[in-house]
Amino acid sequence: MKLTVQVRLLPTPVQAAALEATLRACNEAASWCSRVAFDKGVTRNFALREHTYGEIKARWDLGAQAAQHVIKRTCDAYATLKSNLKAGNLGRPGSKRYRSATGKPVAFRPESAQPYDDRMLSWQIPERRVSVWTVRGRVKDVAFTASPQHLATLARYRKGESDLLCRDGMWFLLATCEVPEAEPNTDPVDFLGIDLGIVNIATTSDGEIMAGREINRVRARERELRTTLQKKNTPSAKRRLKKRRRKEARRAKDINHKIAKHVVAEAERTGRGIALEELTGIRERVRLRKPQRATHSSWSFHQLGAFIAYKARRAGVPVVHVDPAYTSRTCAECGHIDKANRVSQAWFACRNCGFVDHADRNGSRNIRARAWELWRRGAESTAPAPPPEHTHRGGAGRRRSAATSGARCASPSL
C-alpha cells in the first residue's frame, strides 16, 4: 500500500532561494498552461503537451522532466475539477458557484507543491541529504530531518515521486513509500464497535470513551476566538485567523491519528475486526438549528474513518461499515427501538426491559452486533486501499499532490 512520509528540509539561505525560485517558475508555468488548456479545450496530457511543452521549456527555463510534470499537474487539476462538478461539490449546473468554477482557468498558487521524480531528486538517506534540481542548477547536500521511524520507512520502502512543498516558510519533501500489508485476518473472533459523536469523538463497544469533554472545551474556545476575529475583519485579524485555522486542523488530525492508532492496535491485539457507521452524506441528511451547525461540522469524521481504514488495512484487521439507522434508539440487550429510549445525550434507558447504559456505549454495541451479523452472512472487509492523501502519523497529503494542492479556481480550492 502507498503511504507518504514527510521530511523537513533544512536548506541554507542560498539553497532556499533556489527552491523558492523553482516553485515560483513551475507554478507560473502551470497557470499559463492552464489558460492554454482552458482556451483550447484540451485537458489531456499528450494533447496539451503539443501546445505547451516547447514554450514552457523556453520561457521558464525548465528541464524536460519539470515541464512534463507541470503539464501533468494541469491535466490532473482539470480532472479533479470535473470530478467535483460531477459529484455536485461545486453546486448545481447554472448556479453562481458552478459558473464561477467553470468560467475561468484553474490557477496555481506560487507556493504550491511541485512533484519530483528520481531524475530530478536523489536521496542520500544515511547522510540525511538530498540533491534537488532547481532552475538555478542542481542544489546538492540539502540537509533534512525526520524521526527514526520515518527514516527507516524511507530507506526500506521509498518508491515513486516526491513533492517539494513550502509551508509557513518551512520546506518539506513528501516521499511516496510502498509499504507491505499484513496478512488479512479472515476469521475475527468478534468486532469492536466504534460510535462516532460530537460530545465524545469516539466510543468503543468496550466502553472506552476517547477525546471527550476536554477537547470540546478547546474547540469551543477556538470557535469563540474565531468569531471575535471575524467580527474585527482587519488585516491582522485575517492573518491570525489563517494561522489558527491551520493550527486547529493540525490538532484535529493529530487526535484522529491517535484515536485510529489506538483502535486498530486494540482490535489487532484481541483478534477482532472493527465496526464503523456508514456516515456518507450525513451532513445532507441531518437538519440542524443554526447554533448547532458549526459544532456538527467542525470535526472531520470522514478523516477519522479513513485513518482507521488504512491503519487497519496495514495491520490486516477487517473493517465493516454498517447502516447507522436507529443505532442510538435501539436497546443493545433486547433490541427494542423507541425514540424515548434515549433519555439524554449521555444516557440510554430501555422502555421495554429497563436496561440502562451510557448512550454512546449502547450505540457502539449495536454497531458491533450489526457488523458481526453482516460478517456471518459473508460480508467482506470494507477497508479499501487508502486514498493517497491519507498517511501515517507525521506524513502529509500525497497525490492531492501538486496537481490539486495548489490549484484554485473561482470556487474554493480544489
C-alpha positions in Angstrom: 0.0 0.0 0.0 1.1 3.6 -0.7 1.9 5.8 2.2 3.6 9.2 2.4 6.5 10.2 4.7 7.0 13.9 5.3 10.6 15.1 5.9 11.6 18.6 6.7 14.4 20.2 4.7 17.0 22.4 6.3 18.3 24.5 3.4 20.8 27.3 3.6 19.6 30.7 2.6 21.1 30.3 -0.9 19.5 26.8 -1.3 16.2 28.2 -0.1 16.3 31.0 -2.6 16.9 28.5 -5.4 14.0 26.3 -4.2 11.7 29.3 -4.0 12.6 30.4 -7.5 11.9 26.9 -8.7 8.4 26.7 -7.2 7.5 30.1 -8.5 8.6 29.3 -12.0 6.9 25.9 -12.0 3.6 27.4 -10.8 3.7 30.4 -13.2 4.2 27.9 -16.0 1.3 25.7 -14.7 -1.0 28.7 -14.6 -0.1 29.6 -18.1 -0.5 26.0 -19.2 -3.9 26.0 -17.6 -5.0 29.1 -19.6 -4.0 27.4 -22.8 -5.9 24.3 -21.8 -9.0 26.4 -21.0 -8.8 28.4 -24.2 -8.3 25.4 -26.5 -10.5 23.0 -24.5 -7.6 20.5 -24.3 -7.1 18.8 -20.9 -5.5 15.5 -21.8 -1.8 15.1 -21.2 -0.4 14.2 -24.6 -2.7 16.6 -26.5 -1.9 19.5 -24.2 1.9 18.7 -24.4 1.8 19.5 -28.1 0.6 23.0 -27.4 2.7 23.9 -24.3 5.8 21.8 -23.9 8.3 23.8 -26.0 7.0 27.2 -24.7 7.3 26.1 -21.1 10.9 24.9 -21.5 11.9 28.1 -23.4 10.1 30.8 -21.3 10.7 29.4 -17.8 13.9 27.6 -18.5 12.6 24.3 -17.1 14.1 20.9 -17.7 12.3 18.3 -19.7 11.1 16.4 -16.6 9.9 19.5 -14.8 8.0 20.7 -17.9 6.2 17.3 -18.2 5.3 17.4 -14.6 3.8 20.9 -15.0 1.6 19.7 -17.9 0.5 16.7 -16.0 -0.3 18.8 -12.9 -2.6 21.0 -15.1 -4.4 18.0 -16.5 -4.8 16.5 -13.1 -6.3 19.8 -11.8 -8.9 19.8 -14.5 -9.7 16.1 -13.9 -10.3 17.0 -10.2 -12.5 19.9 -11.2 -14.5 17.7 -13.5 -15.0 15.1 -10.7 -16.1 17.8 -8.3 -18.6 19.2 -10.8 -20.0 15.8 -11.5 -20.3 15.0 -7.7 -22.1 18.3 -7.1 -19.4 19.6 -4.8 -19.5 23.0 -6.6 -23.2 23.5 -6.7 -25.8 22.7 -9.3 -25.3 23.4 -13.0 -26.2 27.0 -13.7 -25.7 28.1 -10.1 -23.4 31.1 -9.3 -20.8 28.8 -7.7 -20.9 26.4 -10.6 -20.5 29.2 -13.2 -17.6 30.7 -11.2 -15.8 27.4 -11.1 -16.2 26.7 -14.9 -15.9 30.2 -16.2 -12.2 30.8 -15.8 -9.0 28.7 -15.9 -7.7 26.9 -12.9 -4.8 28.9 -11.3 -1.9 27.7 -9.2 -0.6 29.4 -6.1 3.1 30.5 -6.2 3.9 28.3 -3.2 2.0 25.1 -4.2 3.8 21.8 -4.4 5.9 20.5 -7.3 6.4 16.8 -7.9 9.9 15.4 -8.4 10.9 12.0 -9.8 14.2 10.2 -9.4 15.7 12.0 -12.3 15.2 15.4 -10.6 15.8 14.3 -6.9 18.2 11.9 -5.4 18.2 10.8 -1.8 21.2 10.1 0.5 19.2 8.8 3.4 22.1 7.6 5.7 23.7 11.1 5.4 20.3 12.8 5.6 21.0 14.8 2.4 19.1 15.3 -0.8 20.1 16.6 -4.2 17.4 18.7 -5.9 17.0 20.1 -9.4 16.2 23.8 -9.5 16.0 26.5 -12.1 19.4 27.7 -10.8 21.0 24.3 -11.3 21.4 21.2 -9.2 21.4 22.0 -5.5 23.4 19.4 -3.7 23.7 18.5 0.0 20.4 19.9 1.2 20.0 18.6 4.8 16.8 17.1 6.0 15.4 15.8 9.3 12.8 13.2 10.2 12.0 10.8 13.0 14.0 7.5 13.2 10.8 5.6 12.2 10.3 7.7 9.1 14.0 7.4 8.1 13.7 3.6 8.4 10.5 3.7 6.3 12.2 5.8 3.7 15.3 3.6 3.5 13.2 0.4 3.1 10.1 1.4 1.1 10.6 4.7 -0.8 9.3 4.3 -4.3 8.0 6.8 -6.8 7.7 10.6 -6.8 8.2 13.1 -4.0 6.6 16.5 -3.7 8.6 19.7 -2.8 6.4 21.9 -0.7 6.9 25.3 1.2 4.5 25.8 4.1 4.8 28.7 6.6 8.3 29.4 5.5 9.4 25.8 6.1 10.4 23.4 3.3 9.2 19.8 3.1 9.6 16.8 0.9 6.6 14.4 0.8 8.0 11.0 -0.3 5.9 8.1 -1.5 6.6 4.7 0.1 5.3 1.3 -1.0 4.7 -0.3 2.4 3.7 -4.1 2.5 0.4 -5.0 4.1 -0.1 -7.6 6.8 -1.9 -10.8 6.1 -5.6 -10.0 6.5 -7.5 -11.6 9.4 -10.2 -13.6 7.7 -11.6 -15.2 10.9 -12.1 -12.5 13.5 -13.4 -13.6 16.9 -15.7 -10.6 17.2 -15.9 -6.9 16.2 -15.0 -3.7 18.1 -17.9 -1.3 17.5 -17.0 2.4 17.2 -19.7 5.1 17.8 -18.6 8.5 16.5 -20.2 11.6 18.0 -19.9 15.3 18.8 -19.6 15.3 22.6 -17.5 12.1 22.6 -15.5 11.8 19.4 -15.3 8.0 19.6 -16.8 5.4 22.0 -15.9 1.7 21.7 -18.2 -1.2 22.5 -15.7 -2.0 25.3 -16.9 1.2 27.0 -13.8 3.3 26.3 -14.5 7.0 25.6 -11.9 8.9 23.6 -11.5 12.6 23.2 -14.5 13.8 25.1 -15.2 16.9 27.1 -11.7 18.2 27.3 -11.3 18.5 23.5 -14.8 20.0 23.2 -13.8 22.8 25.6 -10.8 23.6 23.4 -13.0 23.5 20.3 -15.5 25.9 21.9 -12.7 28.3 22.9 -11.3 28.3 19.4 -14.7 28.9 18.0 -15.3 31.9 20.2 -11.9 33.3 19.3 -12.6 32.8 15.6 -15.9 34.6 15.9 -14.2 37.6 17.6 -11.5 37.8 14.9 -14.1 37.5 12.1 -16.0 40.5 13.5 -12.9 42.6 13.6 -12.2 41.9 9.9 -8.8 43.7 10.0 -5.7 42.5 8.0 -4.1 41.4 11.3 -7.2 39.5 12.3 -7.3 37.8 9.0 -3.7 36.7 9.4 -4.4 35.3 12.8 -7.5 33.5 11.5 -5.4 31.8 8.8 -2.8 30.8 11.3 -5.3 29.5 13.8 -7.2 27.6 11.1 -4.1 25.6 10.2 -3.3 25.0 13.9 -6.9 23.7 14.5 -6.7 21.4 11.5 -3.3 20.0 12.7 -4.8 19.4 16.2 -7.8 17.6 14.8 -5.6 15.5 12.5 -3.3 14.6 15.4 -6.2 13.5 17.6 -7.7 11.5 14.8 -4.4 9.7 14.2 -4.1 8.9 18.0 -7.7 7.5 18.1 -7.2 5.5 14.9 -3.9 4.0 16.1 -5.4 3.0 19.5 -8.5 1.5 18.0 -6.6 -0.6 15.4 -4.0 -1.7 18.0 -6.7 -2.9 20.3 -8.6 -4.8 17.6 -5.3 -6.4 16.4 -4.3 -7.4 19.9 -7.7 -9.1 20.6 -8.1 -10.7 17.1 -11.2 -8.7 16.4 -12.4 -6.7 13.4 -13.6 -3.0 13.5 -17.2 -1.9 13.0 -17.9 1.6 11.9 -21.1 3.5 10.9 -21.5 4.4 7.2 -21.8 8.2 7.6 -21.6 9.2 3.9 -23.9 12.2 3.3 -24.7 12.7 7.0 -24.5 16.5 6.7 -27.0 16.5 4.0 -29.4 14.1 5.8 -29.4 15.8 9.2 -31.2 19.1 9.6 -29.9 21.2 12.5 -30.6 24.6 14.0 -28.2 27.3 13.1 -26.3 27.4 16.5 -25.7 23.6 16.2 -24.3 23.7 12.6 -20.8 24.9 13.5 -20.4 22.2 16.2 -21.8 19.5 14.0 -19.5 20.4 11.1 -16.3 21.2 13.0 -14.9 17.7 13.3 -13.5 15.6 10.4 -15.2 12.2 11.0 -14.5 11.2 7.4 -10.8 11.7 8.1 -11.0 9.6 11.3 -12.8 6.8 9.4 -10.2 6.9 6.6 -7.3 6.8 9.2 -8.9 3.8 10.9 -9.4 2.1 7.5 -5.8 2.5 6.2 -4.2 1.6 9.5 -6.5 -1.4 9.8 -5.5 -2.5 6.2 -1.8 -2.2 7.1 -2.3 -4.3 10.2 -4.6 -6.9 8.5 -7.6 -6.0 10.6 -11.0 -6.3 8.8 -13.3 -3.3 8.8 -17.1 -3.4 8.2 -19.3 -0.4 7.7 -22.9 -0.7 8.9 -26.2 1.2 8.4 -26.3 3.7 11.3 -30.1 3.9 11.3 -31.6 3.8 14.8 -28.4 2.6 16.5 -28.9 5.3 19.1 -32.5 4.3 19.8 -32.1 0.5 19.8 -31.6 -1.4 23.1 -28.4 -3.5 22.9 -29.9 -6.1 25.2 -33.5 -6.7 23.9 -33.5 -4.9 20.5 -36.4 -2.6 21.4 -36.5 0.5 19.3 -38.0 3.7 20.7 -37.1 7.4 20.5 -37.9 7.7 24.2 -35.1 5.2 25.0 -32.6 8.0 24.5 -33.2 9.8 27.8 -30.5 12.4 27.3 -27.3 12.9 25.3 -25.4 10.8 27.8 -27.9 8.1 28.9 -29.9 5.3 27.4 -32.8 3.7 29.3 -34.8 1.0 27.5 -38.6 1.4 27.9 -39.1 -2.3 27.3 -36.6 -4.2 29.5 -35.3 -1.4 31.8 -31.6 -1.7 30.6 -29.6 1.4 31.4 -26.2 2.3 29.8 -24.1 5.1 28.5 -25.9 6.2 25.3 -22.7 6.1 23.1 -21.6 2.7 24.5 -25.1 1.3 23.8 -24.8 2.6 20.2 -21.4 1.1 19.7 -22.7 -2.3 20.9 -25.4 -2.1 18.3 -22.9 -1.2 15.6 -20.7 -4.2 16.8 -23.7 -6.5 16.6 -24.7 -5.4 13.1 -21.1 -5.8 11.8 -20.9 -9.3 13.3 -24.2 -10.3 11.6 -23.1 -8.9 8.3 -19.8 -10.8 8.6 -21.5 -14.1 9.3 -23.6 -13.5 6.2 -20.5 -13.3 4.1 -19.6 -9.6 4.1 -16.0 -8.7 3.3 -13.8 -6.1 4.8 -14.6 -2.6 3.6 -11.2 -1.2 4.3 -10.1 -0.1 0.9 -6.6 0.9 -0.3 -6.0 4.3 1.3 -6.6 7.4 -0.8 -3.2 9.0 -1.4 -3.8 12.0 0.9 -4.2 9.7 4.0 -0.8 8.9 5.5 0.7 7.6 8.7 1.3 9.9 11.6 3.7 12.7 10.7 3.0 12.3 7.0 1.3 14.9 4.9 -1.1 14.7 2.0 0.0 12.8 -1.1 -1.3 12.8 -4.6 -3.6 15.6 -3.9 -0.1 16.5 -4.8 0.9 19.4 -6.9 -1.9 18.7 -9.2 -4.5 19.9 -6.8 -3.0 21.1 -3.5 -2.0 24.4 -5.1 -4.7 24.6 -7.8 -7.5 27.0 -7.4 -10.3 28.4 -9.4 -13.0 31.0 -8.7 -14.6 28.5 -6.3 -12.8 27.2 -3.2 -9.5 25.4 -3.8 -9.9 22.0 -5.5 
